[in-house]
Amino acid sequence: MGRPRKKAETVTINVKLTLTVGKDDDLISRFESLPSRGRAQWVKDVLEGNASIVAASPDIDAETFDDLASLVL
């Protein structure tokens, strides 16, 4: 017996992010440190401006947060 289906309507948005080695090393290491199933939630937290959640994440610094914020703005 599987998990019951969600009753709420969902929207799937695919995002492809290309990062440059040497320039985006902080972001690359951050994404590599996240479990693959935690990446979407982390990106949603950043997009929603939940700085307290993102700041509490390991290996995040102000420069990395600013880089991510610039992608959204």
PDB file with one MODEL, atoms N, CA, C and O in Angstrom:
MODEL        1
ATOM      1  N   MET A   1       0.844  -1.171   0.000  1.00  0.00           N
ATOM      2  CA  MET A   1       0.000   0.000   0.000  1.00  0.00           C
ATOM      3  C   MET A   1       0.890   1.236   0.000  1.00  0.00           C
ATOM      4  O   MET A   1       1.770   1.372   0.850  1.00  0.00           O
ATOM      5  N   GLY A   2       0.664   2.131  -0.947  1.00  0.00           N
ATOM      6  CA  GLY A   2       1.479   3.336  -1.078  1.00  0.00           C
ATOM      7  C   GLY A   2       0.914   4.500  -0.298  1.00  0.00           C
ATOM      8  O   GLY A   2      -0.110   4.396   0.377  1.00  0.00           O
ATOM      9  N   ARG A   3       1.601   5.589  -0.413  1.00  0.00           N
ATOM     10  CA  ARG A   3       1.180   6.818   0.245  1.00  0.00           C
ATOM     11  C   ARG A   3      -0.036   7.390  -0.494  1.00  0.00           C
ATOM     12  O   ARG A   3      -0.067   7.364  -1.725  1.00  0.00           O
ATOM     13  N   PRO A   4      -1.037   7.906   0.232  1.00  0.00           N
ATOM     14  CA  PRO A   4      -2.201   8.501  -0.446  1.00  0.00           C
ATOM     15  C   PRO A   4      -1.794   9.756  -1.214  1.00  0.00           C
ATOM     16  O   PRO A   4      -0.878  10.472  -0.810  1.00  0.00           O
ATOM     17  N   ARG A   5      -2.480  10.014  -2.319  1.00  0.00           N
ATOM     18  CA  ARG A   5      -2.184  11.190  -3.131  1.00  0.00           C
ATOM     19  C   ARG A   5      -2.554  12.472  -2.393  1.00  0.00           C
ATOM     20  O   ARG A   5      -3.487  12.499  -1.590  1.00  0.00           O
ATOM     21  N   LYS A   6      -1.801  13.535  -2.684  1.00  0.00           N
ATOM     22  CA  LYS A   6      -2.121  14.842  -2.116  1.00  0.00           C
ATOM     23  C   LYS A   6      -3.414  15.347  -2.730  1.00  0.00           C
ATOM     24  O   LYS A   6      -3.673  15.152  -3.917  1.00  0.00           O
ATOM     25  N   LYS A   7      -4.206  15.988  -1.917  1.00  0.00           N
ATOM     26  CA  LYS A   7      -5.463  16.536  -2.409  1.00  0.00           C
ATOM     27  C   LYS A   7      -5.286  17.946  -2.964  1.00  0.00           C
ATOM     28  O   LYS A   7      -6.097  18.406  -3.767  1.00  0.00           O
ATOM     29  N   ALA A   8      -4.240  18.621  -2.544  1.00  0.00           N
ATOM     30  CA  ALA A   8      -4.001  19.987  -3.004  1.00  0.00           C
ATOM     31  C   ALA A   8      -3.438  19.968  -4.421  1.00  0.00           C
ATOM     32  O   ALA A   8      -2.645  19.098  -4.778  1.00  0.00           O
ATOM     33  N   GLU A   9      -3.863  20.945  -5.220  1.00  0.00           N
ATOM     34  CA  GLU A   9      -3.340  21.091  -6.574  1.00  0.00           C
ATOM     35  C   GLU A   9      -1.883  21.535  -6.496  1.00  0.00           C
ATOM     36  O   GLU A   9      -1.530  22.362  -5.656  1.00  0.00           O
ATOM     37  N   THR A  10      -1.050  20.999  -7.352  1.00  0.00           N
ATOM     38  CA  THR A  10       0.362  21.359  -7.362  1.00  0.00           C
ATOM     39  C   THR A  10       0.757  21.937  -8.713  1.00  0.00           C
ATOM     40  O   THR A  10       0.111  21.681  -9.729  1.00  0.00           O
ATOM     41  N   VAL A  11       1.811  22.706  -8.707  1.00  0.00           N
ATOM     42  CA  VAL A  11       2.406  23.254  -9.922  1.00  0.00           C
ATOM     43  C   VAL A  11       3.880  22.901  -9.879  1.00  0.00           C
ATOM     44  O   VAL A  11       4.550  23.151  -8.877  1.00  0.00           O
ATOM     45  N   THR A  12       4.390  22.324 -10.953  1.00  0.00           N
ATOM     46  CA  THR A  12       5.800  21.964 -11.020  1.00  0.00           C
ATOM     47  C   THR A  12       6.528  22.968 -11.899  1.00  0.00           C
ATOM     48  O   THR A  12       6.133  23.225 -13.037  1.00  0.00           O
ATOM     49  N   ILE A  13       7.589  23.525 -11.355  1.00  0.00           N
ATOM     50  CA  ILE A  13       8.413  24.481 -12.084  1.00  0.00           C
ATOM     51  C   ILE A  13       9.833  23.928 -12.097  1.00  0.00           C
ATOM     52  O   ILE A  13      10.442  23.725 -11.046  1.00  0.00           O
ATOM     53  N   ASN A  14      10.344  23.691 -13.281  1.00  0.00           N
ATOM     54  CA  ASN A  14      11.713  23.199 -13.425  1.00  0.00           C
ATOM     55  C   ASN A  14      12.646  24.374 -13.640  1.00  0.00           C
ATOM     56  O   ASN A  14      12.361  25.274 -14.430  1.00  0.00           O
ATOM     57  N   VAL A  15      13.755  24.358 -12.934  1.00  0.00           N
ATOM     58  CA  VAL A  15      14.747  25.419 -13.038  1.00  0.00           C
ATOM     59  C   VAL A  15      16.092  24.769 -13.322  1.00  0.00           C
ATOM     60  O   VAL A  15      16.490  23.809 -12.662  1.00  0.00           O
ATOM     61  N   LYS A  16      16.773  25.305 -14.303  1.00  0.00           N
ATOM     62  CA  LYS A  16      18.132  24.839 -14.585  1.00  0.00           C
ATOM     63  C   LYS A  16      19.072  25.974 -14.244  1.00  0.00           C
ATOM     64  O   LYS A  16      18.930  27.084 -14.757  1.00  0.00           O
ATOM     65  N   LEU A  17      20.021  25.700 -13.388  1.00  0.00           N
ATOM     66  CA  LEU A  17      20.952  26.714 -12.910  1.00  0.00           C
ATOM     67  C   LEU A  17      22.353  26.297 -13.316  1.00  0.00           C
ATOM     68  O   LEU A  17      22.822  25.228 -12.925  1.00  0.00           O
ATOM     69  N   THR A  18      23.028  27.134 -14.103  1.00  0.00           N
ATOM     70  CA  THR A  18      24.388  26.848 -14.526  1.00  0.00           C
ATOM     71  C   THR A  18      25.336  27.701 -13.699  1.00  0.00           C
ATOM     72  O   THR A  18      25.236  28.928 -13.690  1.00  0.00           O
ATOM     73  N   LEU A  19      26.249  27.045 -13.011  1.00  0.00           N
ATOM     74  CA  LEU A  19      27.205  27.733 -12.154  1.00  0.00           C
ATOM     75  C   LEU A  19      28.606  27.566 -12.730  1.00  0.00           C
ATOM     76  O   LEU A  19      28.920  26.527 -13.311  1.00  0.00           O
ATOM     77  N   THR A  20      29.441  28.576 -12.572  1.00  0.00           N
ATOM     78  CA  THR A  20      30.783  28.579 -13.125  1.00  0.00           C
ATOM     79  C   THR A  20      31.802  28.258 -12.031  1.00  0.00           C
ATOM     80  O   THR A  20      31.839  28.901 -10.982  1.00  0.00           O
ATOM     81  N   VAL A  21      32.626  27.246 -12.306  1.00  0.00           N
ATOM     82  CA  VAL A  21      33.693  26.875 -11.372  1.00  0.00           C
ATOM     83  C   VAL A  21      34.657  28.058 -11.270  1.00  0.00           C
ATOM     84  O   VAL A  21      35.031  28.650 -12.282  1.00  0.00           O
ATOM     85  N   GLY A  22      35.047  28.389 -10.069  1.00  0.00           N
ATOM     86  CA  GLY A  22      35.936  29.513  -9.819  1.00  0.00           C
ATOM     87  C   GLY A  22      35.176  30.771  -9.447  1.00  0.00           C
ATOM     88  O   GLY A  22      35.633  31.547  -8.608  1.00  0.00           O
ATOM     89  N   LYS A  23      34.030  30.980 -10.057  1.00  0.00           N
ATOM     90  CA  LYS A  23      33.218  32.154  -9.756  1.00  0.00           C
ATOM     91  C   LYS A  23      32.117  31.831  -8.753  1.00  0.00           C
ATOM     92  O   LYS A  23      31.830  32.630  -7.862  1.00  0.00           O
ATOM     93  N   ASP A  24      31.508  30.668  -8.897  1.00  0.00           N
ATOM     94  CA  ASP A  24      30.364  30.280  -8.071  1.00  0.00           C
ATOM     95  C   ASP A  24      30.685  29.111  -7.137  1.00  0.00           C
ATOM     96  O   ASP A  24      29.814  28.299  -6.822  1.00  0.00           O
ATOM     97  N   ASP A  25      31.934  29.035  -6.701  1.00  0.00           N
ATOM     98  CA  ASP A  25      32.358  27.900  -5.879  1.00  0.00           C
ATOM     99  C   ASP A  25      31.542  27.760  -4.596  1.00  0.00           C
ATOM    100  O   ASP A  25      31.246  26.643  -4.172  1.00  0.00           O
ATOM    101  N   ASP A  26      31.173  28.893  -3.968  1.00  0.00           N
ATOM    102  CA  ASP A  26      30.382  28.829  -2.733  1.00  0.00           C
ATOM    103  C   ASP A  26      29.034  28.176  -2.992  1.00  0.00           C
ATOM    104  O   ASP A  26      28.593  27.322  -2.224  1.00  0.00           O
ATOM    105  N   LEU A  27      28.382  28.580  -4.077  1.00  0.00           N
ATOM    106  CA  LEU A  27      27.082  27.997  -4.404  1.00  0.00           C
ATOM    107  C   LEU A  27      27.209  26.533  -4.800  1.00  0.00           C
ATOM    108  O   LEU A  27      26.377  25.706  -4.426  1.00  0.00           O
ATOM    109  N   ILE A  28      28.243  26.221  -5.548  1.00  0.00           N
ATOM    110  CA  ILE A  28      28.456  24.833  -5.969  1.00  0.00           C
ATOM    111  C   ILE A  28      28.628  23.942  -4.753  1.00  0.00           C
ATOM    112  O   ILE A  28      28.005  22.883  -4.666  1.00  0.00           O
ATOM    113  N   SER A  29      29.467  24.359  -3.813  1.00  0.00           N
ATOM    114  CA  SER A  29      29.691  23.527  -2.625  1.00  0.00           C
ATOM    115  C   SER A  29      28.429  23.448  -1.773  1.00  0.00           C
ATOM    116  O   SER A  29      28.147  22.414  -1.168  1.00  0.00           O
ATOM    117  N   ARG A  30      27.676  24.536  -1.729  1.00  0.00           N
ATOM    118  CA  ARG A  30      26.426  24.512  -0.952  1.00  0.00           C
ATOM    119  C   ARG A  30      25.444  23.513  -1.539  1.00  0.00           C
ATOM    120  O   ARG A  30      24.877  22.700  -0.810  1.00  0.00           O
ATOM    121  N   PHE A  31      25.237  23.565  -2.858  1.00  0.00           N
ATOM    122  CA  PHE A  31      24.310  22.629  -3.488  1.00  0.00           C
ATOM    123  C   PHE A  31      24.799  21.191  -3.356  1.00  0.00           C
ATOM    124  O   PHE A  31      23.994  20.276  -3.180  1.00  0.00           O
ATOM    125  N   GLU A  32      26.111  20.985  -3.440  1.00  0.00           N
ATOM    126  CA  GLU A  32      26.650  19.633  -3.278  1.00  0.00           C
ATOM    127  C   GLU A  32      26.484  19.117  -1.854  1.00  0.00           C
ATOM    128  O   GLU A  32      26.408  17.908  -1.640  1.00  0.00           O
ATOM    129  N   SER A  33      26.428  20.026  -0.875  1.00  0.00           N
ATOM    130  CA  SER A  33      26.295  19.598   0.522  1.00  0.00           C
ATOM    131  C   SER A  33      24.852  19.270   0.905  1.00  0.00           C
ATOM    132  O   SER A  33      24.611  18.617   1.920  1.00  0.00           O
ATOM    133  N   LEU A  34      23.898  19.722   0.097  1.00  0.00           N
ATOM    134  CA  LEU A  34      22.489  19.462   0.393  1.00  0.00           C
ATOM    135  C   LEU A  34      22.083  18.077  -0.096  1.00  0.00           C
ATOM    136  O   LEU A  34      22.537  17.633  -1.151  1.00  0.00           O
ATOM    137  N   PRO A  35      21.234  17.397   0.661  1.00  0.00           N
ATOM    138  CA  PRO A  35      20.685  16.149   0.124  1.00  0.00           C
ATOM    139  C   PRO A  35      19.804  16.490  -1.076  1.00  0.00           C
ATOM    140  O   PRO A  35      19.129  17.519  -1.067  1.00  0.00           O
ATOM    141  N   SER A  36      19.798  15.652  -2.097  1.00  0.00           N
ATOM    142  CA  SER A  36      19.069  15.975  -3.325  1.00  0.00           C
ATOM    143  C   SER A  36      17.596  16.275  -3.053  1.00  0.00           C
ATOM    144  O   SER A  36      16.993  17.074  -3.770  1.00  0.00           O
ATOM    145  N   ARG A  37      17.016  15.660  -2.049  1.00  0.00           N
ATOM    146  CA  ARG A  37      15.604  15.902  -1.742  1.00  0.00           C
ATOM    147  C   ARG A  37      15.408  17.158  -0.891  1.00  0.00           C
ATOM    148  O   ARG A  37      14.269  17.534  -0.613  1.00  0.00           O
ATOM    149  N   GLY A  38      16.492  17.813  -0.471  1.00  0.00           N
ATOM    150  CA  GLY A  38      16.379  19.026   0.316  1.00  0.00           C
ATOM    151  C   GLY A  38      16.636  20.289  -0.485  1.00  0.00           C
ATOM    152  O   GLY A  38      16.442  21.396   0.016  1.00  0.00           O
ATOM    153  N   ARG A  39      17.075  20.128  -1.734  1.00  0.00           N
ATOM    154  CA  ARG A  39      17.430  21.290  -2.544  1.00  0.00           C
ATOM    155  C   ARG A  39      16.236  22.179  -2.845  1.00  0.00           C
ATOM    156  O   ARG A  39      16.331  23.400  -2.720  1.00  0.00           O
ATOM    157  N   ALA A  40      15.134  21.599  -3.231  1.00  0.00           N
ATOM    158  CA  ALA A  40      13.954  22.393  -3.590  1.00  0.00           C
ATOM    159  C   ALA A  40      13.482  23.226  -2.399  1.00  0.00           C
ATOM    160  O   ALA A  40      13.156  24.403  -2.555  1.00  0.00           O
ATOM    161  N   GLN A  41      13.444  22.623  -1.218  1.00  0.00           N
ATOM    162  CA  GLN A  41      13.002  23.364  -0.036  1.00  0.00           C
ATOM    163  C   GLN A  41      13.960  24.495   0.280  1.00  0.00           C
ATOM    164  O   GLN A  41      13.530  25.587   0.651  1.00  0.00           O
ATOM    165  N   TRP A  42      15.255  24.247   0.137  1.00  0.00           N
ATOM    166  CA  TRP A  42      16.249  25.279   0.406  1.00  0.00           C
ATOM    167  C   TRP A  42      16.086  26.448  -0.556  1.00  0.00           C
ATOM    168  O   TRP A  42      16.134  27.605  -0.138  1.00  0.00           O
ATOM    169  N   VAL A  43      15.892  26.159  -1.842  1.00  0.00           N
ATOM    170  CA  VAL A  43      15.689  27.210  -2.840  1.00  0.00           C
ATOM    171  C   VAL A  43      14.404  27.977  -2.536  1.00  0.00           C
ATOM    172  O   VAL A  43      14.386  29.204  -2.636  1.00  0.00           O
ATOM    173  N   LYS A  44      13.334  27.281  -2.168  1.00  0.00           N
ATOM    174  CA  LYS A  44      12.087  27.963  -1.813  1.00  0.00           C
ATOM    175  C   LYS A  44      12.296  28.889  -0.624  1.00  0.00           C
ATOM    176  O   LYS A  44      11.774  30.004  -0.615  1.00  0.00           O
ATOM    177  N   ASP A  45      13.047  28.448   0.375  1.00  0.00           N
ATOM    178  CA  ASP A  45      13.329  29.292   1.538  1.00  0.00           C
ATOM    179  C   ASP A  45      14.062  30.564   1.114  1.00  0.00           C
ATOM    180  O   ASP A  45      13.746  31.652   1.594  1.00  0.00           O
ATOM    181  N   VAL A  46      15.035  30.430   0.220  1.00  0.00           N
ATOM    182  CA  VAL A  46      15.780  31.596  -0.248  1.00  0.00           C
ATOM    183  C   VAL A  46      14.860  32.526  -1.025  1.00  0.00           C
ATOM    184  O   VAL A  46      14.889  33.738  -0.812  1.00  0.00           O
ATOM    185  N   LEU A  47      14.046  31.983  -1.921  1.00  0.00           N
ATOM    186  CA  LEU A  47      13.151  32.803  -2.731  1.00  0.00           C
ATOM    187  C   LEU A  47      12.114  33.527  -1.879  1.00  0.00           C
ATOM    188  O   LEU A  47      11.728  34.652  -2.193  1.00  0.00           O
ATOM    189  N   GLU A  48      11.672  32.897  -0.822  1.00  0.00           N
ATOM    190  CA  GLU A  48      10.673  33.503   0.058  1.00  0.00           C
ATOM    191  C   GLU A  48      11.298  34.468   1.052  1.00  0.00           C
ATOM    192  O   GLU A  48      10.590  35.132   1.808  1.00  0.00           O
ATOM    193  N   GLY A  49      12.611  34.547   1.052  1.00  0.00           N
ATOM    194  CA  GLY A  49      13.288  35.500   1.923  1.00  0.00           C
ATOM    195  C   GLY A  49      13.380  35.046   3.359  1.00  0.00           C
ATOM    196  O   GLY A  49      13.492  35.876   4.261  1.00  0.00           O
ATOM    197  N   ASN A  50      13.337  33.753   3.594  1.00  0.00           N
ATOM    198  CA  ASN A  50      13.446  33.227   4.951  1.00  0.00           C
ATOM    199  C   ASN A  50      14.909  33.220   5.371  1.00  0.00           C
ATOM    200  O   ASN A  50      15.523  32.165   5.528  1.00  0.00           O
ATOM    201  N   ALA A  51      15.448  34.411   5.547  1.00  0.00           N
ATOM    202  CA  ALA A  51      16.869  34.551   5.848  1.00  0.00           C
ATOM    203  C   ALA A  51      17.268  33.828   7.123  1.00  0.00           C
ATOM    204  O   ALA A  51      18.392  33.334   7.219  1.00  0.00           O
ATOM    205  N   SER A  52      16.383  33.754   8.096  1.00  0.00           N
ATOM    206  CA  SER A  52      16.747  33.091   9.347  1.00  0.00           C
ATOM    207  C   SER A  52      16.961  31.593   9.122  1.00  0.00           C
ATOM    208  O   SER A  52      17.847  30.996   9.733  1.00  0.00           O
ATOM    209  N   ILE A  53      16.163  30.990   8.257  1.00  0.00           N
ATOM    210  CA  ILE A  53      16.337  29.565   7.950  1.00  0.00           C
ATOM    211  C   ILE A  53      17.614  29.359   7.162  1.00  0.00           C
ATOM    212  O   ILE A  53      18.402  28.462   7.465  1.00  0.00           O
ATOM    213  N   VAL A  54      17.820  30.190   6.149  1.00  0.00           N
ATOM    214  CA  VAL A  54      18.992  30.051   5.296  1.00  0.00           C
ATOM    215  C   VAL A  54      20.257  30.342   6.082  1.00  0.00           C
ATOM    216  O   VAL A  54      21.255  29.638   5.930  1.00  0.00           O
ATOM    217  N   ALA A  55      20.228  31.376   6.927  1.00  0.00           N
ATOM    218  CA  ALA A  55      21.410  31.726   7.711  1.00  0.00           C
ATOM    219  C   ALA A  55      21.766  30.627   8.697  1.00  0.00           C
ATOM    220  O   ALA A  55      22.938  30.452   9.031  1.00  0.00           O
ATOM    221  N   ALA A  56      20.776  29.889   9.165  1.00  0.00           N
ATOM    222  CA  ALA A  56      21.035  28.807  10.106  1.00  0.00           C
ATOM    223  C   ALA A  56      21.557  27.555   9.414  1.00  0.00           C
ATOM    224  O   ALA A  56      22.011  26.621  10.074  1.00  0.00           O
ATOM    225  N   SER A  57      21.494  27.534   8.089  1.00  0.00           N
ATOM    226  CA  SER A  57      21.992  26.386   7.343  1.00  0.00           C
ATOM    227  C   SER A  57      23.505  26.355   7.434  1.00  0.00           C
ATOM    228  O   SER A  57      24.151  27.404   7.443  1.00  0.00           O
ATOM    229  N   PRO A  58      24.077  25.159   7.503  1.00  0.00           N
ATOM    230  CA  PRO A  58      25.540  25.069   7.586  1.00  0.00           C
ATOM    231  C   PRO A  58      26.189  25.570   6.306  1.00  0.00           C
ATOM    232  O   PRO A  58      25.618  25.444   5.222  1.00  0.00           O
ATOM    233  N   ASP A  59      27.374  26.134   6.431  1.00  0.00           N
ATOM    234  CA  ASP A  59      28.197  26.557   5.299  1.00  0.00           C
ATOM    235  C   ASP A  59      27.604  27.694   4.481  1.00  0.00           C
ATOM    236  O   ASP A  59      27.989  27.870   3.325  1.00  0.00           O
ATOM    237  N   ILE A  60      26.693  28.463   5.031  1.00  0.00           N
ATOM    238  CA  ILE A  60      26.141  29.605   4.294  1.00  0.00           C
ATOM    239  C   ILE A  60      26.763  30.867   4.863  1.00  0.00           C
ATOM    240  O   ILE A  60      26.905  31.001   6.078  1.00  0.00           O
ATOM    241  N   ASP A  61      27.125  31.771   4.006  1.00  0.00           N
ATOM    242  CA  ASP A  61      27.657  33.035   4.475  1.00  0.00           C
ATOM    243  C   ASP A  61      26.917  34.170   3.768  1.00  0.00           C
ATOM    244  O   ASP A  61      26.100  33.926   2.880  1.00  0.00           O
ATOM    245  N   ALA A  62      27.199  35.380   4.155  1.00  0.00           N
ATOM    246  CA  ALA A  62      26.481  36.534   3.609  1.00  0.00           C
ATOM    247  C   ALA A  62      26.697  36.664   2.107  1.00  0.00           C
ATOM    248  O   ALA A  62      25.777  37.026   1.373  1.00  0.00           O
ATOM    249  N   GLU A  63      27.902  36.371   1.652  1.00  0.00           N
ATOM    250  CA  GLU A  63      28.184  36.504   0.215  1.00  0.00           C
ATOM    251  C   GLU A  63      27.370  35.494  -0.593  1.00  0.00           C
ATOM    252  O   GLU A  63      26.839  35.825  -1.654  1.00  0.00           O
ATOM    253  N   THR A  64      27.274  34.275  -0.094  1.00  0.00           N
ATOM    254  CA  THR A  64      26.480  33.255  -0.785  1.00  0.00           C
ATOM    255  C   THR A  64      25.013  33.657  -0.791  1.00  0.00           C
ATOM    256  O   THR A  64      24.343  33.515  -1.813  1.00  0.00           O
ATOM    257  N   PHE A  65      24.505  34.153   0.323  1.00  0.00           N
ATOM    258  CA  PHE A  65      23.115  34.588   0.382  1.00  0.00           C
ATOM    259  C   PHE A  65      22.890  35.730  -0.600  1.00  0.00           C
ATOM    260  O   PHE A  65      21.874  35.743  -1.296  1.00  0.00           O
ATOM    261  N   ASP A  66      23.799  36.678  -0.674  1.00  0.00           N
ATOM    262  CA  ASP A  66      23.678  37.797  -1.611  1.00  0.00           C
ATOM    263  C   ASP A  66      23.686  37.301  -3.046  1.00  0.00           C
ATOM    264  O   ASP A  66      22.928  37.798  -3.878  1.00  0.00           O
ATOM    265  N   ASP A  67      24.545  36.312  -3.348  1.00  0.00           N
ATOM    266  CA  ASP A  67      24.575  35.737  -4.689  1.00  0.00           C
ATOM    267  C   ASP A  67      23.240  35.126  -5.056  1.00  0.00           C
ATOM    268  O   ASP A  67      22.745  35.327  -6.165  1.00  0.00           O
ATOM    269  N   LEU A  68      22.655  34.381  -4.134  1.00  0.00           N
ATOM    270  CA  LEU A  68      21.361  33.767  -4.388  1.00  0.00           C
ATOM    271  C   LEU A  68      20.273  34.825  -4.523  1.00  0.00           C
ATOM    272  O   LEU A  68      19.407  34.715  -5.391  1.00  0.00           O
ATOM    273  N   ALA A  69      20.309  35.830  -3.688  1.00  0.00           N
ATOM    274  CA  ALA A  69      19.313  36.885  -3.750  1.00  0.00           C
ATOM    275  C   ALA A  69      19.392  37.629  -5.070  1.00  0.00           C
ATOM    276  O   ALA A  69      18.365  38.040  -5.611  1.00  0.00           O
ATOM    277  N   SER A  70      20.593  37.807  -5.596  1.00  0.00           N
ATOM    278  CA  SER A  70      20.737  38.522  -6.869  1.00  0.00           C
ATOM    279  C   SER A  70      20.136  37.724  -8.014  1.00  0.00           C
ATOM    280  O   SER A  70      19.715  38.306  -9.014  1.00  0.00           O
ATOM    281  N   LEU A  71      20.089  36.411  -7.889  1.00  0.00           N
ATOM    282  CA  LEU A  71      19.458  35.589  -8.918  1.00  0.00           C
ATOM    283  C   LEU A  71      17.960  35.821  -8.974  1.00  0.00           C
ATOM    284  O   LEU A  71      17.344  35.688 -10.032  1.00  0.00           O
ATOM    285  N   VAL A  72      17.380  36.165  -7.846  1.00  0.00           N
ATOM    286  CA  VAL A  72      15.934  36.331  -7.743  1.00  0.00           C
ATOM    287  C   VAL A  72      15.507  37.744  -8.111  1.00  0.00           C
ATOM    288  O   VAL A  72      14.439  37.944  -8.690  1.00  0.00           O
ATOM    289  N   LEU A  73      16.333  38.714  -7.779  1.00  0.00           N
ATOM    290  CA  LEU A  73      15.946  40.117  -7.956  1.00  0.00           C
ATOM    291  C   LEU A  73      16.155  40.607  -9.357  1.00  0.00           C
ATOM    292  O   LEU A  73      15.874  41.768  -9.654  1.00  0.00           O
TER     293      LEU A  73
ENDMDL
END
